[in-house]
């Protein structure tokens, strides 16, 4: 999550498909998103 927070944009993949994207991420935003991704 820390490394991803340096990116301008993150694309999240789940089961080989795009599950979402985030612009201007922070480490906390990435962790929060990943917690809810599998629900």
N, CA, C and O atoms as a GROMACS GRO file, in nm:
protein
  156
    1UNK      N    1   0.082  -0.120   0.000
    1UNK     CA    2   0.000   0.000   0.000
    1UNK      C    3   0.086   0.126   0.000
    1UNK      O    4   0.052   0.226  -0.063
    2UNK      N    5   0.197   0.121   0.071
    2UNK     CA    6   0.284   0.238   0.076
    2UNK      C    7   0.341   0.270  -0.061
    2UNK      O    8   0.344   0.386  -0.102
    3UNK      N    9   0.387   0.168  -0.132
    3UNK     CA   10   0.442   0.190  -0.265
    3UNK      C   11   0.334   0.243  -0.360
    3UNK      O   12   0.361   0.329  -0.443
    4UNK      N   13   0.214   0.191  -0.348
    4UNK     CA   14   0.104   0.234  -0.434
    4UNK      C   15   0.067   0.380  -0.410
    4UNK      O   16   0.014   0.446  -0.499
    5UNK      N   17   0.094   0.430  -0.290
    5UNK     CA   18   0.057   0.568  -0.259
    5UNK      C   19   0.143   0.669  -0.335
    5UNK      O   20   0.110   0.788  -0.338
    6UNK      N   21   0.251   0.624  -0.397
    6UNK     CA   22   0.335   0.713  -0.478
    6UNK      C   23   0.284   0.726  -0.621
    6UNK      O   24   0.332   0.811  -0.696
    7UNK      N   25   0.188   0.644  -0.659
    7UNK     CA   26   0.134   0.646  -0.795
    7UNK      C   27   0.031   0.758  -0.812
    7UNK      O   28  -0.027   0.805  -0.714
    8UNK      N   29   0.010   0.799  -0.935
    8UNK     CA   30  -0.095   0.896  -0.965
    8UNK      C   31  -0.231   0.828  -0.978
    8UNK      O   32  -0.336   0.886  -0.951
    9UNK      N   33  -0.226   0.701  -1.021
    9UNK     CA   34  -0.349   0.624  -1.042
    9UNK      C   35  -0.321   0.478  -1.014
    9UNK      O   36  -0.214   0.427  -1.046
   10UNK      N   37  -0.418   0.410  -0.954
   10UNK     CA   38  -0.407   0.267  -0.927
   10UNK      C   39  -0.526   0.199  -0.992
   10UNK      O   40  -0.639   0.247  -0.983
   11UNK      N   41  -0.501   0.086  -1.057
   11UNK     CA   42  -0.607   0.003  -1.111
   11UNK      C   43  -0.609  -0.125  -1.030
   11UNK      O   44  -0.507  -0.193  -1.019
   12UNK      N   45  -0.724  -0.158  -0.972
   12UNK     CA   46  -0.738  -0.278  -0.890
   12UNK      C   47  -0.792  -0.391  -0.976
   12UNK      O   48  -0.885  -0.372  -1.054
   13UNK      N   49  -0.732  -0.509  -0.962
   13UNK     CA   50  -0.776  -0.627  -1.035
   13UNK      C   51  -0.827  -0.731  -0.937
   13UNK      O   52  -0.771  -0.748  -0.829
   14UNK      N   53  -0.934  -0.801  -0.976
   14UNK     CA   54  -0.988  -0.912  -0.898
   14UNK      C   55  -1.027  -1.021  -0.996
   14UNK      O   56  -1.107  -0.997  -1.087
   15UNK      N   57  -0.972  -1.138  -0.979
   15UNK     CA   58  -0.999  -1.250  -1.069
   15UNK      C   59  -0.970  -1.215  -1.214
   15UNK      O   60  -1.042  -1.258  -1.304
   16UNK      N   61  -0.865  -1.137  -1.237
   16UNK     CA   62  -0.823  -1.103  -1.372
   16UNK      C   63  -0.905  -0.993  -1.439
   16UNK      O   64  -0.884  -0.963  -1.556
   17UNK      N   65  -0.998  -0.934  -1.365
   17UNK     CA   66  -1.082  -0.828  -1.421
   17UNK      C   67  -1.060  -0.699  -1.344
   17UNK      O   68  -1.026  -0.701  -1.226
   18UNK      N   69  -1.080  -0.587  -1.411
   18UNK     CA   70  -1.067  -0.457  -1.345
   18UNK      C   71  -1.180  -0.443  -1.243
   18UNK      O   72  -1.298  -0.452  -1.277
   19UNK      N   73  -1.142  -0.422  -1.118
   19UNK     CA   74  -1.240  -0.411  -1.010
   19UNK      C   75  -1.260  -0.267  -0.965
   19UNK      O   76  -1.352  -0.237  -0.889
   20UNK      N   77  -1.174  -0.178  -1.012
   20UNK     CA   78  -1.187  -0.038  -0.975
   20UNK      C   79  -1.059   0.037  -1.001
   20UNK      O   80  -0.958  -0.022  -1.040
   21UNK      N   81  -1.063   0.166  -0.979
   21UNK     CA   82  -0.944   0.248  -0.993
   21UNK      C   83  -0.950   0.362  -0.893
   21UNK      O   84  -1.057   0.398  -0.844
   22UNK      N   85  -0.835   0.418  -0.864
   22UNK     CA   86  -0.825   0.525  -0.767
   22UNK      C   87  -0.723   0.625  -0.816
   22UNK      O   88  -0.615   0.588  -0.863
   23UNK      N   89  -0.757   0.752  -0.805
   23UNK     CA   90  -0.666   0.859  -0.844
   23UNK      C   91  -0.613   0.927  -0.718
   23UNK      O   92  -0.687   0.942  -0.620
   24UNK      N   93  -0.489   0.968  -0.720
   24UNK     CA   94  -0.423   1.033  -0.606
   24UNK      C   95  -0.440   0.953  -0.477
   24UNK      O   96  -0.492   1.005  -0.378
   25UNK      N   97  -0.398   0.827  -0.479
   25UNK     CA   98  -0.420   0.742  -0.362
   25UNK      C   99  -0.326   0.776  -0.246
   25UNK      O  100  -0.217   0.830  -0.266
   26UNK      N  101  -0.372   0.745  -0.127
   26UNK     CA  102  -0.287   0.747  -0.008
   26UNK      C  103  -0.279   0.603   0.041
   26UNK      O  104  -0.361   0.520   0.001
   27UNK      N  105  -0.183   0.574   0.125
   27UNK     CA  106  -0.169   0.437   0.176
   27UNK      C  107  -0.297   0.395   0.247
   27UNK      O  108  -0.342   0.281   0.231
   28UNK      N  109  -0.357   0.483   0.325
   28UNK     CA  110  -0.479   0.448   0.399
   28UNK      C  111  -0.597   0.423   0.305
   28UNK      O  112  -0.674   0.330   0.328
   29UNK      N  113  -0.611   0.504   0.200
   29UNK     CA  114  -0.720   0.484   0.104
   29UNK      C  115  -0.706   0.348   0.034
   29UNK      O  116  -0.805   0.278   0.014
   30UNK      N  117  -0.582   0.312  -0.001
   30UNK     CA  118  -0.558   0.184  -0.068
   30UNK      C  119  -0.595   0.069   0.026
   30UNK      O  120  -0.663  -0.025  -0.016
   31UNK      N  121  -0.550   0.075   0.150
   31UNK     CA  122  -0.582  -0.031   0.246
   31UNK      C  123  -0.732  -0.043   0.269
   31UNK      O  124  -0.785  -0.154   0.275
   32UNK      N  125  -0.800   0.069   0.281
   32UNK     CA  126  -0.945   0.067   0.300
   32UNK      C  127  -1.015   0.005   0.180
   32UNK      O  128  -1.108  -0.074   0.197
   33UNK      N  129  -0.971   0.039   0.061
   33UNK     CA  130  -1.032  -0.016  -0.060
   33UNK      C  131  -1.010  -0.167  -0.067
   33UNK      O  132  -1.102  -0.242  -0.100
   34UNK      N  133  -0.889  -0.212  -0.037
   34UNK     CA  134  -0.859  -0.354  -0.043
   34UNK      C  135  -0.939  -0.434   0.060
   34UNK      O  136  -0.976  -0.548   0.034
   35UNK      N  137  -0.965  -0.375   0.174
   35UNK     CA  138  -1.047  -0.443   0.276
   35UNK      C  139  -1.186  -0.472   0.223
   35UNK      O  140  -1.243  -0.578   0.253
   36UNK      N  141  -1.242  -0.381   0.145
   36UNK     CA  142  -1.379  -0.395   0.096
   36UNK      C  143  -1.388  -0.462  -0.040
   36UNK      O  144  -1.498  -0.494  -0.086
   37UNK      N  145  -1.276  -0.484  -0.105
   37UNK     CA  146  -1.275  -0.540  -0.240
   37UNK      C  147  -1.332  -0.682  -0.242
   37UNK      O  148  -1.404  -0.718  -0.336
   38UNK      N  149  -1.302  -0.762  -0.142
   38UNK     CA  150  -1.347  -0.900  -0.141
   38UNK      C  151  -1.487  -0.922  -0.090
   38UNK      O  152  -1.534  -1.036  -0.086
   39UNK      N  153  -1.555  -0.818  -0.050
   39UNK     CA  154  -1.690  -0.834   0.007
   39UNK      C  155  -1.796  -0.850  -0.099
   39UNK      O  156  -1.914  -0.864  -0.066
   0.00000   0.00000   0.00000
